[in-house]
Amino acid sequence: MLDESQLKHYDKNGFLVLSKFFHKSEVAEVLGYSLSVLGNGLESNIFKTWKENPDKIKNLGKLLQYSEPIQRLGFDKKIRKLCKELGLKKPIQCTRPVQFFHHKDLAEKEIYYKTPPHQDWASIRGSLNGLVIWLPLVDCSYAAIGPLEIVPKSHKKGSLAVEVKNNFGLVKCYKSKDFYSLLVKPGDIVVFNQFLVHRSGKNTSNQIRWSINYRFADLADPQWAARDFYTPYKYYPDTTGEDIAYPIKS
């Protein structure tokens, strides 16, 4: 799938843009399902519900990450093949997929819709050759939607995060002129090294910027094995948030 020039580009710059990796219909299915769950098919309903009950949207957003349409793309054979071509001998998803729906009117803090410069390594901490696949669900080929912005070659400098805030490993050594916007459309993907510094552009449009992150690590990495395949992600129930006496049949 990848030619020599693409492999060299990834190694040198820390990212690749692969056009039409998925068929538009596959991406449209994911977006349609997400819209149906969060807003009965309409973005306007999502904004309305957020104003009235943001916890409902947040909880549904978490559940969507386990949905079949989102999970299916992450387990696509093309994804596994791509990971292997980029050096992961035994690729495995090291977190659940993360779906983002970025808009200033759907966020309690700016960091939740306009993520500052950061490295994903600070929160993943898996194999050193780990990578992230960023999949836009809407047209992200224009500035107003707030495209993904990256600093080419920054992955070569290792871990640069000075603090972890709201689960983002913040990097503060680059200026705005160092960032490069990646203009992509539904069906395209961006694959990047987990040490690559990136951020969200500012979404000034009336639309939600929908995207999904798939994160992969390498079970064959001896450094990760030496750390007993450590993962900072702890998925466990929080039973303190609700107290309801459910009826019990005698």
DRENKE-482448 format. One record per residue: residue number from 1; residue in three letters; x, y, z of N, C-alpha, C in turn. Coordinates in Angstrom, 3 decimals, decimal comma. Layout:
REM residues N
k;r;n.x;n.y;n.z;ca.x;ca.y;ca.z;c.x;c.y;c.z
NUM;ALA;X;Y;Z;X;Y;Z;X;Y;Z .
...
This chain:
REM residues 250
k;r;n.x;n.y;n.z;ca.x;ca.y;ca.z;c.x;c.y;c.z
1;MET;0,826;-1,205;0,000;0,000;0,000;0,000;0,861;1,257;0,000 .
2;LEU;1,843;1,340;0,879;2,716;2,504;0,947;3,946;2,300;0,073 .
3;ASP;4,338;3,350;-0,651;5,557;3,246;-1,438;6,733;3,808;-0,631 .
4;GLU;7,912;3,729;-1,211;9,128;4,111;-0,506;9,116;5,584;-0,112 .
5;SER;8,602;6,439;-0,987;8,576;7,866;-0,680;7,657;8,165;0,509 .
6;GLN;6,557;7,430;0,623;5,645;7,633;1,746;6,272;7,172;3,059 .
7;LEU;6,972;6,055;3,009;7,640;5,557;4,208;8,718;6,533;4,679 .
8;LYS;9,450;7,088;3,730;10,484;8,065;4,071;9,858;9,347;4,631 .
9;HIS;8,737;9,754;4,058;8,045;10,957;4,532;7,579;10,771;5,971 .
10;TYR;7,027;9,611;6,267;6,562;9,344;7,634;7,719;9,364;8,616 .
11;ASP;8,816;8,716;8,236;9,980;8,672;9,122;10,561;10,068;9,346 .
12;LYS;10,614;10,856;8,297;11,221;12,187;8,380;10,315;13,207;9,062 .
13;ASN;9,036;13,205;8,690;8,120;14,251;9,141;7,169;13,828;10,255 .
14;GLY;7,002;12,521;10,451;6,176;12,040;11,555;4,701;11,903;11,238 .
15;PHE;4,317;12,066;9,971;2,901;11,943;9,617;2,746;11,599;8,137 .
16;LEU;1,551;11,128;7,815;1,155;10,893;6,431;-0,316;11,249;6,276 .
17;VAL;-0,669;11,834;5,151;-2,064;12,030;4,784;-2,377;11,042;3,668 .
18;LEU;-3,338;10,170;3,896;-3,711;9,154;2,909;-5,129;9,451;2,423 .
19;SER;-5,223;9,905;1,187;-6,509;10,300;0,623;-7,348;9,075;0,249 .
20;LYS;-8,653;9,201;0,479;-9,625;8,175;0,099;-9,262;6,800;0,654 .
21;PHE;-8,790;6,787;1,887;-8,430;5,526;2,534;-9,687;4,689;2,780 .
22;PHE;-10,731;5,347;3,260;-12,032;4,699;3,414;-12,995;5,260;2,373 .
23;HIS;-13,989;4,478;2,024;-15,020;4,982;1,120;-15,894;5,981;1,869 .
24;LYS;-16,353;6,995;1,167;-17,174;8,037;1,794;-18,399;7,453;2,488 .
25;SER;-18,956;6,393;1,924;-20,156;5,795;2,503;-19,877;5,191;3,881 .
26;GLU;-18,663;4,656;4,080;-18,302;4,092;5,378;-18,236;5,180;6,440 .
27;VAL;-17,655;6,309;6,061;-17,535;7,431;6,984;-18,905;8,052;7,245 .
28;ALA;-19,711;8,152;6,204;-21,051;8,721;6,341;-21,909;7,886;7,290 .
29;GLU;-21,710;6,574;7,271;-22,468;5,700;8,168;-22,132;6,004;9,625 .
30;VAL;-20,854;6,214;9,911;-20,432;6,520;11,279;-21,023;7,855;11,725 .
31;LEU;-20,914;8,855;10,864;-21,450;10,168;11,203;-22,965;10,112;11,381 .
32;GLY;-23,639;9,403;10,493;-25,091;9,291;10,592;-25,522;8,617;11,880 .
33;TYR;-24,807;7,573;12,259;-25,147;6,875;13,502;-24,923;7,780;14,703 .
34;SER;-23,807;8,493;14,711;-23,502;9,393;15,821;-24,554;10,491;15,942 .
35;LEU;-24,952;11,042;14,801;-25,991;12,074;14,809;-27,317;11,524;15,320 .
36;SER;-27,627;10,283;14,955;-28,890;9,692;15,386;-28,919;9,483;16,899 .
37;VAL;-27,772;9,107;17,470;-27,704;8,860;18,912;-27,713;10,163;19,705 .
38;LEU;-26,942;11,127;19,247;-26,783;12,365;20,007;-27,877;13,387;19,738 .
39;GLY;-28,436;13,382;18,521;-29,372;14,452;18,184;-30,538;14,039;17,320 .
40;ASN;-30,892;12,744;17,332;-31,986;12,269;16,478;-31,803;12,709;15,026 .
41;GLY;-30,537;12,731;14,582;-30,241;13,024;13,188;-29,920;14,470;12,874 .
42;LEU;-30,042;15,367;13,857;-29,833;16,787;13,595;-28,810;17,393;14,553 .
43;GLU;-27,835;18,129;14,006;-26,869;18,809;14,865;-27,551;19,834;15,770 .
44;SER;-28,595;20,473;15,275;-29,282;21,485;16,073;-29,832;20,904;17,373 .
45;ASN;-30,242;19,636;17,332;-30,742;18,983;18,542;-29,630;18,753;19,560 .
46;ILE;-28,420;18,533;19,063;-27,284;18,326;19,966;-26,994;19,612;20,731 .
47;PHE;-26,977;20,729;20,028;-26,755;22,019;20,686;-27,858;22,298;21,707 .
48;LYS;-29,080;21,989;21,351;-30,219;22,235;22,243;-30,114;21,393;23,510 .
49;THR;-29,816;20,103;23,340;-29,709;19,210;24,490;-28,539;19,609;25,379 .
50;TRP;-27,421;20,032;24,755;-26,253;20,438;25,533;-26,597;21,590;26,484 .
51;LYS;-27,364;22,542;26,001;-27,748;23,681;26,831;-28,623;23,250;28,009 .
52;GLU;-29,474;22,262;27,763;-30,410;21,824;28,787;-29,816;20,776;29,727 .
53;ASN;-28,991;19,886;29,174;-28,480;18,763;29,961;-27,174;18,256;29,368 .
54;PRO;-26,052;18,954;29,614;-24,780;18,544;29,007;-24,333;17,141;29,419 .
55;ASP;-24,707;16,688;30,609;-24,309;15,349;31,044;-24,867;14,271;30,116 .
56;LYS;-26,044;14,504;29,571;-26,637;13,528;28,657;-25,776;13,376;27,409 .
57;ILE;-25,329;14,496;26,854;-24,479;14,445;25,663;-23,133;13,803;25,988 .
58;LYS;-22,554;14,157;27,128;-21,256;13,583;27,506;-21,355;12,069;27,692 .
59;ASN;-22,421;11,610;28,337;-22,577;10,174;28,566;-22,826;9,425;27,258 .
60;LEU;-23,665;9,986;26,394;-23,905;9,350;25,099;-22,636;9,339;24,252 .
61;GLY;-21,835;10,409;24,370;-20,571;10,457;23,640;-19,621;9,352;24,048 .
62;LYS;-19,603;9,049;25,344;-18,755;7,955;25,829;-19,253;6,616;25,299 .
63;LEU;-20,567;6,426;25,315;-21,129;5,166;24,827;-20,873;4,958;23,338 .
64;LEU;-20,874;6,057;22,582;-20,647;5,953;21,144;-19,288;5,340;20,818 .
65;GLN;-18,328;5,532;21,696;-16,984;5,004;21,434;-16,964;3,480;21,383 .
66;TYR;-17,996;2,856;21,935;-18,102;1,399;21,889;-19,032;0,926;20,778 .
67;SER;-19,566;1,844;19,987;-20,558;1,481;18,977;-19,932;0,710;17,821 .
68;GLU;-20,742;-0,144;17,204;-20,253;-1,011;16,128;-19,709;-0,239;14,938 .
69;PRO;-20,357;0,830;14,454;-19,797;1,546;13,299;-18,407;2,132;13,566 .
70;ILE;-18,192;2,680;14,760;-16,884;3,255;15,090;-15,850;2,154;15,291 .
71;GLN;-16,230;1,091;15,993;-15,302;-0,006;16,244;-14,900;-0,702;14,944 .
72;ARG;-15,845;-0,836;14,020;-15,582;-1,580;12,786;-14,449;-0,962;11,980 .
73;LEU;-14,443;0,359;11,853;-13,382;0,999;11,082;-12,026;0,804;11,743 .
74;GLY;-11,998;0,832;13,063;-10,733;0,646;13,775;-10,138;-0,741;13,604 .
75;PHE;-11,000;-1,721;13,341;-10,530;-3,096;13,152;-10,450;-3,485;11,685 .
76;ASP;-10,601;-2,522;10,796;-10,514;-2,789;9,367;-9,137;-3,367;9,023 .
77;LYS;-9,117;-4,344;8,112;-7,856;-4,989;7,745;-6,854;-4,003;7,155 .
78;LYS;-7,361;-2,965;6,484;-6,454;-1,968;5,904;-5,690;-1,219;7,004 .
79;ILE;-6,339;-1,002;8,119;-5,689;-0,309;9,238;-4,560;-1,167;9,806 .
80;ARG;-4,841;-2,428;10,019;-3,813;-3,335;10,547;-2,624;-3,420;9,587 .
81;LYS;-2,896;-3,512;8,296;-1,833;-3,577;7,293;-1,005;-2,299;7,307 .
82;LEU;-1,672;-1,145;7,436;-0,977;0,131;7,482;-0,047;0,206;8,689 .
83;CYS;-0,540;-0,212;9,836;0,291;-0,195;11,044;1,547;-1,046;10,865 .
84;LYS;1,396;-2,198;10,251;2,546;-3,075;10,039;3,533;-2,452;9,061 .
85;GLU;3,033;-1,812;8,035;3,922;-1,167;7,067;4,722;-0,035;7,723 .
86;LEU;4,143;0,565;8,773;4,821;1,665;9,464;5,637;1,178;10,661 .
87;GLY;5,856;-0,128;10,740;6,819;-0,658;11,700;6,270;-1,325;12,931 .
88;LEU;4,947;-1,384;13,103;4,372;-2,068;14,251;4,206;-3,548;13,900 .
89;LYS;5,025;-4,407;14,500;5,009;-5,815;14,142;3,749;-6,516;14,635 .
90;LYS;3,301;-6,149;15,844;2,080;-6,717;16,409;1,178;-5,579;16,885 .
91;PRO;0,506;-4,914;15,959;-0,299;-3,745;16,341;-1,527;-4,116;17,163 .
92;ILE;-1,813;-3,265;18,127;-3,003;-3,451;18,946;-3,541;-2,084;19,333 .
93;GLN;-4,863;-1,940;19,335;-5,436;-0,692;19,816;-5,200;-0,610;21,321 .
94;CYS;-4,534;0,444;21,750;-4,140;0,545;23,154;-5,074;1,417;23,977 .
95;THR;-6,079;2,030;23,343;-7,158;2,705;24,051;-8,436;2,447;23,251 .
96;ARG;-9,555;2,745;23,828;-10,779;2,687;23,044;-10,754;3,838;22,039 .
97;PRO;-11,470;3,717;20,938;-11,523;4,833;19,991;-12,084;6,079;20,675 .
98;VAL;-11,605;7,233;20,246;-12,067;8,489;20,827;-12,740;9,311;19,733 .
99;GLN;-14,027;9,556;19,902;-14,731;10,408;18,946;-14,817;11,829;19,509 .
100;PHE;-14,469;12,787;18,664;-14,526;14,190;19,056;-15,642;14,892;18,278 .
101;PHE;-16,376;15,756;18,959;-17,315;16,647;18,274;-17,038;18,059;18,781 .
102;HIS;-16,121;18,726;18,083;-15,582;20,009;18,515;-16,447;21,192;18,084 .
103;HIS;-16,842;21,983;19,048;-17,497;23,269;18,799;-17,523;24,026;20,120 .
104;LYS;-17,333;25,323;20,043;-17,265;26,125;21,269;-18,546;26,053;22,089 .
105;ASP;-19,677;25,796;21,431;-20,943;25,723;22,152;-21,249;24,325;22,664 .
106;LEU;-20,268;23,414;22,542;-20,411;22,052;23,067;-19,234;21,708;23,975 .
107;ALA;-18,711;22,702;24,664;-17,538;22,483;25,510;-17,620;23,355;26,757 .
108;GLU;-17,244;22,774;27,880;-17,237;23,521;29,132;-15,966;24,347;29,291 .
109;LYS;-14,904;23,921;28,592;-13,633;24,628;28,615;-13,077;24,689;27,196 .
110;GLU;-12,271;25,702;26,917;-11,693;25,839;25,582;-10,862;24,619;25,199 .
111;ILE;-10,182;24,026;26,166;-9,303;22,889;25,888;-10,076;21,701;25,308 .
112;TYR;-11,400;21,680;25,518;-12,211;20,571;25,026;-12,702;20,760;23,592 .
113;TYR;-12,517;21,930;23,015;-12,882;22,082;21,608;-11,747;22,666;20,768 .
114;LYS;-10,776;23,254;21,426;-9,582;23,744;20,733;-8,378;23,258;21,524 .
115;THR;-7,992;22,023;21,260;-6,909;21,436;22,044;-5,591;22,144;21,759 .
116;PRO;-4,857;22,500;22,797;-3,588;23,208;22,622;-2,489;22,264;22,135 .
117;PRO;-1,308;22,774;21,824;-0,210;21,907;21,379;0,070;20,796;22,392 .
118;HIS;0,139;19,581;21,909;0,370;18,455;22,816;0,922;17,252;22,050 .
119;GLN;1,380;16,270;22,807;1,808;14,975;22,276;0,927;13,893;22,891 .
120;ASP;0,487;12,956;22,083;-0,357;11,884;22,604;0,419;10,888;23,467 .
121;TRP;1,726;10,825;23,290;2,538;9,907;24,089;2,323;10,120;25,582 .
122;ALA;2,147;11,361;26,001;2,030;11,669;27,427;0,842;10,973;28,076 .
123;SER;-0,194;10,671;27,293;-1,354;9,991;27,861;-1,435;8,519;27,469 .
124;ILE;-0,743;8,127;26,390;-0,802;6,730;25,939;0,269;5,869;26,613 .
125;ARG;1,527;6,279;26,482;2,664;5,631;27,151;2,772;4,138;26,864 .
126;GLY;2,557;3,785;25,607;2,679;2,390;25,218;4,024;2,124;24,580 .
127;SER;4,015;1,520;23,388;5,272;1,247;22,695;5,833;2,550;22,131 .
128;LEU;7,136;2,600;21,982;7,781;3,819;21,513;7,480;4,115;20,042 .
129;ASN;7,061;3,108;19,296;6,730;3,311;17,890;5,228;3,461;17,661 .
130;GLY;4,483;3,720;18,724;3,034;3,845;18,630;2,604;4,960;17,687 .
131;LEU;1,400;4,841;17,182;0,892;5,839;16,233;-0,587;6,106;16,469 .
132;VAL;-1,051;7,181;15,861;-2,446;7,600;15,965;-3,014;7,746;14,549 .
133;ILE;-4,219;7,271;14,353;-4,917;7,465;13,088;-6,088;8,402;13,338 .
134;TRP;-6,049;9,548;12,672;-7,072;10,590;12,831;-7,967;10,580;11,610 .
135;LEU;-9,250;10,353;11,851;-10,227;10,201;10,782;-11,261;11,324;10,850 .
136;PRO;-11,276;12,236;9,882;-12,311;13,266;9,871;-13,629;12,687;9,352 .
137;LEU;-14,729;13,041;9,997;-16,035;12,583;9,549;-16,759;13,639;8,726 .
138;VAL;-16,204;14,849;8,716;-16,771;15,950;7,936;-15,650;16,608;7,137 .
139;ASP;-16,028;17,507;6,261;-15,054;18,225;5,442;-14,189;19,119;6,326 .
140;CYS;-12,908;18,810;6,408;-11,959;19,605;7,196;-10,913;20,231;6,271 .
141;SER;-11,357;20,628;5,085;-10,431;21,175;4,096;-10,495;22,695;4,016 .
142;TYR;-11,122;23,327;5,015;-11,179;24,788;5,024;-10,879;25,294;6,434 .
143;ALA;-10,343;26,503;6,516;-9,796;27,018;7,768;-10,831;27,178;8,875 .
144;ALA;-12,053;27,576;8,535;-13,053;27,904;9,548;-13,463;26,704;10,397 .
145;ILE;-13,303;25,484;9,870;-13,695;24,297;10,622;-12,666;23,939;11,687 .
146;GLY;-11,470;24,553;11,610;-10,418;24,262;12,586;-9,700;22,962;12,310 .
147;PRO;-9,008;22,844;11,154;-8,332;21,586;10,796;-7,260;21,183;11,807 .
148;LEU;-6,882;19,934;11,751;-5,768;19,443;12,552;-4,494;20,175;12,139 .
149;GLU;-3,715;20,623;13,124;-2,469;21,335;12,860;-1,308;20,591;13,504 .
150;ILE;-0,231;20,416;12,737;0,908;19,622;13,232;2,220;20,399;13,063 .
151;VAL;3,223;19,962;13,809;4,580;20,495;13,651;5,422;19,388;13,027 .
152;PRO;5,678;19,446;11,721;6,469;18,395;11,075;7,827;18,209;11,753 .
153;LYS;8,255;16,963;11,841;9,561;16,559;12,375;9,668;16,682;13,894 .
154;SER;8,633;17,164;14,572;8,719;17,333;16,028;8,802;15,998;16,762 .
155;HIS;8,401;14,913;16,107;8,468;13,592;16,741;9,905;13,158;16,990 .
156;LYS;10,840;13,743;16,259;12,248;13,366;16,403;12,847;13,847;17,720 .
157;LYS;12,151;14,751;18,411;12,695;15,344;19,632;12,263;14,624;20,901 .
158;GLY;11,530;13,523;20,749;11,130;12,759;21,918;10,036;13,446;22,713 .
159;SER;9,952;13,093;23,993;8,899;13,639;24,844;9,192;15,099;25,187 .
160;LEU;8,236;15,987;24,850;8,403;17,418;25,059;7,371;17,992;26,024 .
161;ALA;6,455;17,162;26,496;5,374;17,646;27,356;5,926;18,157;28,687 .
162;VAL;5,487;19,342;29,076;5,942;19,936;30,342;4,928;19,714;31,457 .
163;GLU;3,690;19,383;31,099;2,668;19,065;32,092;1,526;18,337;31,403 .
164;VAL;0,754;17,598;32,191;-0,432;16,929;31,692;-1,650;17,624;32,291 .
165;LYS;-2,488;18,169;31,422;-3,665;18,910;31,860;-4,878;18,406;31,096 .
166;ASN;-5,911;18,012;31,848;-7,110;17,440;31,218;-6,748;16,318;30,259 .
167;ASN;-5,761;15,520;30,649;-5,292;14,346;29,893;-4,527;14,688;28,620 .
168;PHE;-4,121;15,947;28,464;-3,296;16,341;27,326;-1,876;16,640;27,806 .
169;GLY;-0,878;16,037;27,139;0,514;16,321;27,451;0,947;17,602;26,755 .
170;LEU;0,839;18,723;27,457;1,010;20,031;26,837;2,463;20,331;26,491 .
171;VAL;2,645;20,862;25,287;3,963;21,247;24,775;3,956;22,755;24,547 .
172;LYS;4,979;23,433;25,041;4,968;24,903;25,009;6,187;25,519;24,327 .
173;CYS;6,906;24,741;23,541;8,147;25,248;22,950;7,996;25,672;21,493 .
174;TYR;6,758;25,624;20,955;6,554;26,016;19,563;5,651;27,237;19,454 .
175;LYS;5,848;27,995;18,371;5,026;29,167;18,104;4,032;28,845;16,992 .
176;SER;3,041;29,702;16,816;1,992;29,451;15,826;2,547;29,249;14,420 .
177;LYS;3,628;29,964;14,089;4,213;29,854;12,750;4,798;28,474;12,486 .
178;ASP;5,020;27,678;13,530;5,603;26,353;13,368;4,577;25,307;12,952 .
179;PHE;3,295;25,642;13,078;2,243;24,662;12,819;1,776;24,695;11,367 .
180;TYR;1,425;23,511;10,888;1,003;23,327;9,497;-0,373;22,674;9,497 .
181;SER;-1,334;23,287;8,809;-2,699;22,758;8,771;-2,813;21,629;7,749 .
182;LEU;-3,485;20,554;8,150;-3,723;19,424;7,260;-5,177;19,485;6,785 .
183;LEU;-5,357;19,764;5,509;-6,688;19,932;4,939;-7,149;18,607;4,336 .
184;VAL;-8,146;18,020;4,950;-8,590;16,678;4,547;-10,109;16,612;4,462 .
185;LYS;-10,583;15,563;3,803;-12,009;15,374;3,597;-12,438;13,995;4,103 .
186;PRO;-13,741;13,777;4,248;-14,214;12,458;4,694;-13,694;11,337;3,789 .
187;GLY;-13,179;10,304;4,405;-12,562;9,199;3,673;-11,051;9,249;3,750 .
188;ASP;-10,491;10,464;3,903;-9,052;10,616;4,109;-8,710;10,264;5,562 .
189;ILE;-7,470;9,897;5,795;-6,991;9,733;7,172;-5,637;10,427;7,305 .
190;VAL;-5,326;10,799;8,538;-3,996;11,277;8,889;-3,425;10,279;9,886 .
191;VAL;-2,284;9,718;9,580;-1,607;8,832;10,517;-0,355;9,537;10,987 .
192;PHE;-0,161;9,584;12,321;1,006;10,303;12,825;1,618;9,609;14,038 .
193;ASN;2,903;9,822;14,186;3,667;9,304;15,316;3,131;9,917;16,608 .
194;GLN;3,055;9,111;17,669;2,475;9,607;18,917;3,317;10,701;19,579 .
195;PHE;4,545;10,912;19,117;5,378;12,001;19,639;5,229;13,289;18,812 .
196;LEU;4,479;13,231;17,716;4,311;14,416;16,884;3,484;15,466;17,636 .
197;VAL;3,983;16,678;17,685;3,253;17,769;18,337;2,135;18,230;17,403 .
198;HIS;0,940;18,342;17,951;-0,212;18,755;17,147;-1,206;19,504;18,028 .
199;ARG;-2,178;20,119;17,380;-3,228;20,845;18,087;-4,447;20,948;17,172 .
200;SER;-5,551;21,391;17,732;-6,740;21,653;16,924;-6,713;23,094;16,441 .
201;GLY;-7,127;23,288;15,194;-7,375;24,648;14,757;-8,644;25,149;15,443 .
202;LYS;-8,919;26,434;15,346;-10,105;26,997;15,992;-11,299;26,901;15,061 .
203;ASN;-12,322;26,191;15,517;-13,533;26,039;14,735;-14,414;27,279;14,914 .
204;THR;-14,438;28,133;13,898;-15,259;29,351;13,945;-16,519;29,212;13,100 .
205;SER;-16,757;28,014;12,579;-17,935;27,775;11,748;-19,145;27,460;12,622 .
206;ASN;-20,277;27,277;11,983;-21,493;26,886;12,694;-21,637;25,375;12,774 .
207;GLN;-20,685;24,653;12,197;-20,746;23,201;12,158;-19,876;22,573;13,239 .
208;ILE;-20,252;21,366;13,612;-19,424;20,578;14,528;-18,286;19,941;13,732 .
209;ARG;-17,085;19,974;14,291;-15,973;19,270;13,646;-15,904;17,867;14,234 .
210;TRP;-16,415;16,918;13,479;-16,466;15,515;13,923;-15,203;14,778;13,476 .
211;SER;-14,617;14,002;14,377;-13,445;13,202;14,031;-13,317;12,039;15,013 .
212;ILE;-12,470;11,085;14,645;-12,202;9,928;15,509;-10,701;9,696;15,561 .
213;ASN;-10,208;9,368;16,743;-8,823;8,946;16,939;-8,780;7,450;17,219 .
214;TYR;-7,943;6,738;16,472;-7,632;5,341;16,767;-6,158;5,291;17,148 .
215;ARG;-5,854;4,697;18,297;-4,485;4,718;18,816;-3,932;3,297;18,891 .
216;PHE;-2,742;3,135;18,330;-2,153;1,798;18,223;-0,765;1,745;18,854 .
217;ALA;-0,494;0,618;19,497;0,830;0,329;20,042;1,292;-1,017;19,490 .
218;ASP;2,535;-1,370;19,806;3,162;-2,562;19,233;3,517;-3,547;20,342 .
219;LEU;2,831;-4,682;20,367;3,088;-5,697;21,388;4,473;-6,322;21,257 .
220;ALA;5,138;-6,094;20,114;6,477;-6,649;19,907;7,580;-5,708;20,384 .
221;ASP;7,211;-4,551;20,908;8,204;-3,586;21,371;8,826;-4,048;22,690 .
222;PRO;10,128;-4,358;22,729;10,752;-4,864;23,957;10,743;-3,844;25,098 .
223;GLN;10,798;-2,558;24,749;10,781;-1,533;25,781;9,447;-1,528;26,521 .
224;TRP;8,363;-1,688;25,767;7,032;-1,742;26,391;6,878;-3,028;27,205 .
225;ALA;7,401;-4,119;26,660;7,330;-5,392;27,382;8,071;-5,312;28,705 .
226;ALA;9,202;-4,599;28,709;9,984;-4,445;29,937;9,210;-3,655;30,993 .
227;ARG;8,227;-2,864;30,561;7,374;-2,117;31,499;6,061;-2,844;31,749 .
228;ASP;6,062;-4,152;31,448;4,883;-4,999;31,672;3,657;-4,493;30,921 .
229;PHE;3,900;-3,901;29,743;2,831;-3,390;28,886;1,932;-2,409;29,646 .
230;TYR;2,567;-1,519;30,338;1,852;-0,516;31,141;0,854;0,270;30,297 .
231;THR;-0,312;0,507;30,857;-1,301;1,387;30,236;-1,892;2,291;31,305 .
232;PRO;-1,956;3,601;31,048;-2,532;4,517;32,029;-4,052;4,556;31,999 .
233;TYR;-4,648;3,876;31,019;-6,105;3,921;30,897;-6,743;2,886;31,811 .
234;LYS;-7,583;3,352;32,728;-8,261;2,490;33,685;-9,767;2,593;33,446 .
235;TYR;-10,338;1,531;32,918;-11,769;1,532;32,636;-12,490;0,770;33,749 .
236;TYR;-13,156;1,507;34,620;-13,864;0,885;35,728;-15,098;1,729;36,050 .
237;PRO;-16,087;1,133;36,691;-17,333;1,861;36,937;-17,224;2,855;38,089 .
238;ASP;-17,904;3,968;37,924;-18,063;4,944;38,997;-19,498;4,824;39,495 .
239;THR;-19,666;4,244;40,659;-21,013;3,985;41,190;-21,476;5,056;42,161 .
240;THR;-20,740;6,161;42,213;-21,093;7,215;43,178;-21,982;8,291;42,576 .
241;GLY;-22,161;8,282;41,265;-22,843;9,399;40,616;-24,351;9,295;40,567 .
242;GLU;-24,919;8,158;40,935;-26,358;7,988;40,826;-26,850;7,110;41,959 .
243;ASP;-27,948;7,484;42,554;-28,519;6,716;43,664;-29,998;6,518;43,394 .
244;ILE;-30,340;5,409;42,766;-31,718;5,131;42,421;-32,111;3,763;43,000 .
245;ALA;-33,245;3,752;43,686;-33,744;2,508;44,257;-34,593;1,813;43,190 .
246;TYR;-33,983;0,903;42,453;-34,703;0,216;41,396;-35,670;-0,793;42,007 .
247;PRO;-36,853;-0,933;41,397;-37,812;-1,915;41,939;-37,301;-3,336;41,766 .
248;ILE;-37,507;-4,145;42,733;-37,074;-5,548;42,713;-38,296;-6,440;42,829 .
249;LYS;-38,422;-7,350;41,873;-39,548;-8,267;41,932;-39,348;-9,284;43,045 .
250;SER;-40,423;-9,542;43,773;-40,339;-10,516;44,866;-40,469;-11,926;44,320 .
